[in-house]
Amino acid sequence: MKRHRLASPILALGIGAIAVLAAAGGSFAVSPNLAAPAVEAPTAACSTVPLDVEIILDTSGSMGSNPSGSPSHTRLYWAEAAATQLVNQLDANGGVGGASGLHHVGLTRFSDTTSTVVLALGTSTAMQVNTAISGLTTSNGTPFKTGMSTGAGDLSADKRTTANGLTVQHVIVFLSDGRPDPDQGPNGALATTTSGQRPTAANLASFQAPADTIYSIAIGSGGGSGSNLVDLGLMKLLAKPSSDYYNVVDSSLLPTLFSGIFTQIACPTATPTPIPTPTLPPTEAPTGPPAVTPTPSPSETLKGETATPVATPSPFQSFEGQTATAGRTSTPPPTSTGGSGSSNDSTPLFALLICLAFGGLGLAAVEAQRRTIRR
């Protein structure tokens, strides 16, 4: 087999620079205006476990405010983006609903004084679930306990035992940015009375019973007693196991968090990828590829002078208006065209012959004049 070499090192540099820029562009491209981030490529170890997933979203008034991210969007926007991404990833790895989908997804919301099963857990397709997610709106009030009961009730009533001969795993994703309203009890504790919207121990047991795994996601910094400040301690009690509790201060990180959740529930045989605890604002991603600084090429001698390279973004550099050729250290002498301008050793002899010829013609002319006078 023949081995081929690039004809020019500078050409190789140019190709390499283009490759680097293309790769960098792919790595740093971001589209924060999309309703849902791009779906990640399927993983070989995914699609092996059928899932029943109940998504329970807080749609209280505070979810429609408190914008974050760059560009800035509401908490509900980022929650919808994250939920849509999860549905799309499930659909790309086993399918959602329909006649042959491996996974089922249900959607419950809670706000004002009530909670509603927006889309019951069942054979709804990914498109139908995403349409329901995108149609969510906010209203004041956080009926926390009611939302827990309604969502868990949908999972309990419609969950499957097996699918395609495999045991179905039952998952709840519960997301809130507030505290029970009306509230009965201190932060981080269960209620001792059934009045109000803070859950009791019995409410918590009923909520956790139908699920194998519960992801509890709190949005906000918490603290204080304001109705819009999430009760971090209470949210942690909801998780099953407790390690599946997460606190997101910047809601624009929800898609990243949900991507980690997808890997955990749908890819159990894959190499575990720890879910980040995104409590700090994200670092703004570069908006373009990194600058590539051309490596200076050696000075080239053109017409007996040392040329100074002209700095340009291109890996190819111009010298006195001409494109330099890689590897050349000097300009070859001009090619001779005919006898004119020749500088070889025959030039003096040729000049002498011309002088003798003209001298002979002059002598002949003088001799002819003398003959005429004699006559």
C-alpha positions in Angstrom: 0.0 0.0 0.0 1.3 3.4 -0.9 1.6 6.1 1.7 0.7 9.6 0.6 2.0 12.8 2.1 0.4 16.2 2.0 2.1 18.2 -0.8 2.3 21.3 1.5 2.7 21.6 5.3 0.8 24.9 5.1 -2.1 23.0 3.4 -2.1 20.5 6.2 -2.2 23.4 8.7 -5.2 24.8 6.9 -7.1 21.6 6.9 -6.3 21.1 10.5 -7.5 24.6 11.4 -10.8 24.0 9.5 -11.3 20.7 11.3 -10.7 22.3 14.7 -13.1 25.1 14.0 -15.8 22.7 12.8 -15.4 20.6 15.9 -15.4 23.6 18.2 -18.5 25.0 16.5 -20.3 21.7 17.2 -19.2 21.6 20.8 -20.1 25.1 21.8 -23.3 25.6 19.8 -26.2 26.5 22.2 -29.8 27.3 21.5 -31.4 28.6 24.7 -34.5 29.9 22.9 -35.8 26.4 22.0 -38.7 25.0 24.0 -36.7 21.8 24.5 -33.0 21.1 24.2 -31.8 18.7 21.6 -32.3 15.1 22.4 -29.1 13.2 23.2 -28.0 10.3 21.0 -29.4 6.9 22.1 -27.2 4.9 24.4 -26.6 1.2 23.5 -27.5 0.1 27.1 -30.8 2.0 27.1 -34.3 0.9 26.1 -34.0 -2.3 28.2 -36.4 -1.4 31.1 -40.1 -0.5 30.5 -41.0 2.6 32.5 -44.2 4.2 33.8 -43.3 7.9 34.5 -45.7 10.3 36.3 -44.5 13.9 36.0 -46.1 16.2 38.7 -45.4 19.9 38.1 -46.1 22.9 40.3 -47.8 25.5 38.2 -48.3 28.2 40.9 -47.9 31.8 40.2 -44.2 31.9 41.2 -43.4 29.4 38.4 -44.5 32.1 35.9 -42.0 34.6 37.3 -38.5 34.5 38.8 -36.8 34.3 35.4 -33.3 32.8 35.0 -30.8 31.7 32.4 -29.4 33.5 29.4 -31.6 34.6 27.7 -33.9 34.8 30.6 -37.0 32.6 30.9 -39.5 31.7 33.6 -39.2 28.7 35.8 -42.2 27.1 34.0 -40.4 27.6 30.7 -37.4 25.6 31.9 -39.6 23.0 33.6 -41.5 22.5 30.4 -38.2 22.3 28.4 -36.8 19.7 30.8 -40.0 17.6 30.9 -40.2 17.7 27.1 -36.6 16.6 26.8 -37.2 13.7 29.1 -40.2 12.5 27.0 -38.2 12.8 23.8 -35.4 10.8 25.2 -37.7 8.1 26.3 -39.3 8.1 22.9 -35.9 7.8 21.2 -35.0 4.9 23.5 -37.9 2.4 23.4 -40.8 4.6 22.4 -43.6 6.4 24.4 -47.2 5.2 24.2 -48.8 4.1 21.0 -49.2 0.4 20.1 -45.6 -0.6 20.7 -44.0 2.1 23.0 -42.0 0.6 25.8 -42.7 3.5 28.1 -45.9 5.3 29.4 -45.9 8.9 30.6 -48.6 10.7 32.7 -48.8 14.5 33.6 -50.3 16.1 36.7 -50.3 19.8 37.6 -51.2 21.6 40.9 -51.9 25.3 41.5 -54.5 27.6 42.9 -56.6 25.3 45.2 -56.7 22.2 43.0 -54.7 19.7 41.1 -55.5 18.0 37.8 -54.4 15.0 35.8 -53.7 16.8 32.6 -52.9 13.5 30.8 -53.5 10.1 32.4 -50.7 7.6 32.4 -51.3 5.3 29.4 -50.8 5.0 25.7 -50.5 8.7 24.9 -47.7 9.2 22.3 -44.7 11.5 22.9 -46.3 14.1 20.7 -49.5 14.1 22.8 -47.6 14.3 26.1 -45.4 17.2 24.8 -48.5 19.0 23.6 -50.0 18.7 27.1 -46.8 20.0 28.7 -46.6 23.0 26.4 -50.1 24.0 27.2 -49.5 24.5 31.0 -50.2 27.9 32.5 -49.7 29.3 36.0 -52.1 30.6 38.7 -51.6 31.6 42.3 -51.6 29.1 45.1 -49.7 25.9 46.0 -51.9 23.0 46.9 -48.9 20.8 47.7 -50.6 17.9 49.4 -53.3 17.7 46.8 -50.8 17.6 44.0 -49.0 14.7 45.7 -52.2 12.8 46.1 -53.5 13.4 42.6 -50.3 12.5 40.8 -49.6 9.4 42.9 -53.2 8.3 42.4 -52.8 8.4 38.6 -49.7 6.2 38.8 -51.4 3.8 41.2 -54.5 3.5 39.0 -52.9 3.1 35.6 -49.5 1.6 36.2 -48.5 -1.6 34.5 -46.9 -4.7 36.1 -45.1 -6.0 33.0 -44.5 -5.0 29.4 -42.8 -7.1 26.7 -42.2 -9.8 29.3 -40.2 -7.4 31.5 -41.1 -5.9 34.9 -42.1 -2.2 34.7 -40.4 0.3 36.8 -42.6 3.1 38.3 -41.2 6.6 38.6 -42.5 9.9 39.9 -40.8 13.2 39.0 -42.1 15.9 41.5 -41.1 19.5 40.9 -42.0 22.6 43.0 -40.7 26.0 43.8 -42.9 26.9 46.7 -44.3 25.7 50.1 -47.7 24.3 51.0 -50.5 26.9 50.9 -52.1 27.1 53.3 -49.3 25.9 55.4 -49.6 24.0 58.7 -46.3 23.2 60.4 -42.7 24.2 60.5 -40.2 24.1 57.6 -38.7 20.7 56.9 -41.3 18.8 58.8 -44.5 16.9 58.2 -47.8 18.2 59.5 -49.4 16.8 62.6 -52.9 17.9 61.5 -54.8 17.1 58.3 -55.9 20.7 57.8 -53.9 22.8 55.3 -51.7 21.6 52.4 -48.6 20.4 54.4 -48.6 16.6 54.1 -48.8 14.3 57.1 -46.8 11.1 57.5 -49.8 9.2 56.2 -49.9 11.4 53.1 -46.2 10.9 52.5 -46.6 7.1 52.8 -49.5 7.1 50.3 -47.5 9.3 47.9 -44.4 7.0 47.9 -46.3 3.7 47.9 -46.9 3.2 44.1 -43.5 4.3 43.0 -40.2 2.5 42.9 -38.3 5.8 42.5 -39.3 9.4 43.3 -37.2 12.3 42.1 -38.0 15.4 44.2 -36.7 18.6 42.6 -36.9 21.9 44.5 -36.4 25.2 42.6 -35.1 28.2 44.6 -32.8 29.0 47.5 -35.4 28.3 50.2 -35.2 29.8 53.7 -37.5 32.2 55.4 -41.3 31.9 55.7 -42.5 33.5 52.5 -45.1 31.6 50.5 -42.9 31.7 47.4 -39.8 30.3 49.1 -39.5 26.6 48.6 -39.4 24.3 51.7 -36.2 22.4 51.0 -36.6 20.2 54.0 -40.1 19.1 53.1 -39.0 18.5 49.5 -36.2 16.2 50.6 -38.7 14.1 52.6 -40.5 13.3 49.3 -37.6 11.7 47.5 -37.4 7.9 47.3 -34.6 7.1 48.1 -33.5 10.3 49.8 -30.5 10.6 47.5 -32.9 11.4 44.7 -33.6 14.9 46.1 -32.2 17.8 44.1 -32.2 21.6 44.7 -31.8 23.8 41.6 -31.3 27.5 42.3 -31.0 28.5 38.6 -34.0 26.9 36.8 -32.1 27.0 33.5 -30.2 23.9 34.7 -33.3 21.8 34.8 -32.7 20.2 31.4 -29.2 19.1 32.5 -30.7 17.6 35.6 -33.5 15.8 33.7 -30.9 14.4 31.3 -29.2 12.7 34.2 -32.5 11.4 35.5 -33.2 9.8 32.1 -29.8 8.0 32.2 -30.5 6.6 35.6 -34.0 5.3 34.9 -33.6 4.2 31.2 -30.0 3.0 31.1 -29.5 0.9 34.2 -26.7 -1.2 32.6 -24.8 1.8 31.3 -21.8 3.3 33.1 -23.5 5.4 35.8 -23.3 9.1 35.2 -23.7 11.1 38.4 -26.4 13.7 38.3 -24.9 17.1 39.0 -26.3 19.1 41.9 -26.8 22.4 40.0 -27.1 24.9 42.8 -24.8 27.5 41.2 -25.5 29.7 38.2 -24.2 28.1 35.0 -21.1 29.4 33.3 -22.0 31.1 30.1 -21.0 28.9 27.2 -18.8 30.5 24.5 -20.9 31.8 21.6 -18.4 30.9 18.9 -15.4 28.7 18.2 -12.1 29.4 19.9 -9.7 31.6 18.1 -6.9 29.8 16.3 -3.5 31.5 16.2 -1.6 30.6 13.0 1.9 29.3 13.6 4.4 31.7 12.0 6.2 30.2 9.0 9.9 30.8 8.5 10.8 33.9 6.5 11.2 33.2 2.8 13.7 34.8 0.5 12.1 36.4 -2.6 14.2 38.1 -5.3 17.2 38.2 -3.0 15.4 39.9 -0.1 14.0 38.6 3.2 10.2 38.8 3.1 8.2 39.6 6.2 5.0 37.5 6.4 1.7 39.5 6.4 -0.5 38.3 9.3 -3.9 37.1 8.1 -6.5 34.8 9.6 -5.8 32.3 6.8 -3.0 29.7 7.3 -1.8 30.8 3.9 0.4 33.9 4.0 1.0 36.5 1.3 4.5 37.9 0.5 4.6 41.1 -1.6 1.3 40.4 -3.2 2.2 36.8 -4.1 1.2 33.5 -2.5 4.1 31.8 -0.9 4.7 28.1 -1.7 5.4 26.0 1.3 8.9 24.6 1.7 10.5 27.1 -0.7 13.4 29.0 0.8 14.3 31.2 -2.3 12.9 32.2 -5.6 14.6 30.5 -8.5 16.3 32.7 -11.1 14.1 33.7 -14.1 14.0 31.2 -16.9 15.9 32.5 -20.0 13.7 33.1 -23.1 15.9 33.1 -26.2 19.3 34.9 -26.5 18.2 38.3 -25.3 19.3 39.0 -21.7 21.5 35.9 -21.6 24.4 36.2 -19.2 26.4 33.0 -20.2 30.1 32.9 -21.2 29.6 33.5 -25.0 28.4 37.1 -24.6 31.9 38.8 -25.0 32.8 36.8 -28.1 29.5 37.6 -29.8 30.1 41.3 -29.1 33.6 41.1 -30.6 32.3 39.5 -33.8 29.8 42.2 -34.2 32.5 44.9 -33.9 34.7 43.1 -36.5 31.8 42.9 -38.9 31.0 46.6 -38.6 34.8 47.5 -38.8 35.1 45.5 -42.1 32.2 47.3 -43.6 33.7 50.6 -42.7 37.1 49.8 -44.4 35.3 48.6 -47.5 33.4 51.9 -47.7 36.7 53.9 -47.4 38.4 51.9 -50.1 35.5 52.4 -52.5 35.7 56.2 -52.0 39.4 56.3 -52.7 38.8 54.4 -56.0 36.2 56.9 -57.0 38.6 59.9 -56.4 41.4 58.3 -58.5 39.1 58.0 -61.4 
